[in-house]
Amino acid sequence: MPLVAGTRQSLPADIIALDSVVRNINADGSAGAAILSIEQVLLDNSYPGWHTATASVTAAFYCYDLKDPTRFWVFPPQPVGTSQKVEAVLATLPGNLSVIGSVISLDDIYAPPLLEYVLYRCFLKDSEYGSLNYQRAMTHYQTMMELLQIKGTTEKVEGPVEPVDASQPIPAPATGR
């Protein structure tokens, strides 16, 4: 995924969520340095001027907030005219299925949870005719969630990955002082 100048980065229009930013990609396309997740409040408190710090093509940290799912921030800022790319784990929606027999653009590993979802919707739609169908629907829903390893809504939602430990100092960029 290409980066733009500055700290604020936007996800491409067809992407619905960022899971993680893995590493920098060198100019020759080879793997570069890892990029660590950090909570923005840690950067804000430890280095208030991080948005205007000296630019570098090598990103060291990224911040992502589920409350603003279409953007993330990198540190240090990217320089103007950057062509830097990063490897990221992204989520996208499959295309609309408008014709019976259309190909679903999901990896085959998602076939079992997709089947559970379809069964959940079928039984839920038919649940007005009896509580047994509602119970079946909920069973299929729970199975789908377990297959996808998604936690229920009663559990706390966490960020995409564990952030850097707040007790560790954040290295300030070299400023030539």
Secondary structure, 3 states (H helix, E strand, C coil): CECCCEEEEECCCCEEEEEEEEEEECCCCCEEEECEECCHHHHHHHCCCHHHCCCCCCCCEEEECCCCCCEEEEEEEECCCCCCEEEEEEEECCCCCCCCCCCCCCCHHHHHHHHHHHHHHHHHHCHHHCHHHHHHHHHHHHHHHHHHCCCCCCCCCCCCCCCCCCCCCCCCCCCCC
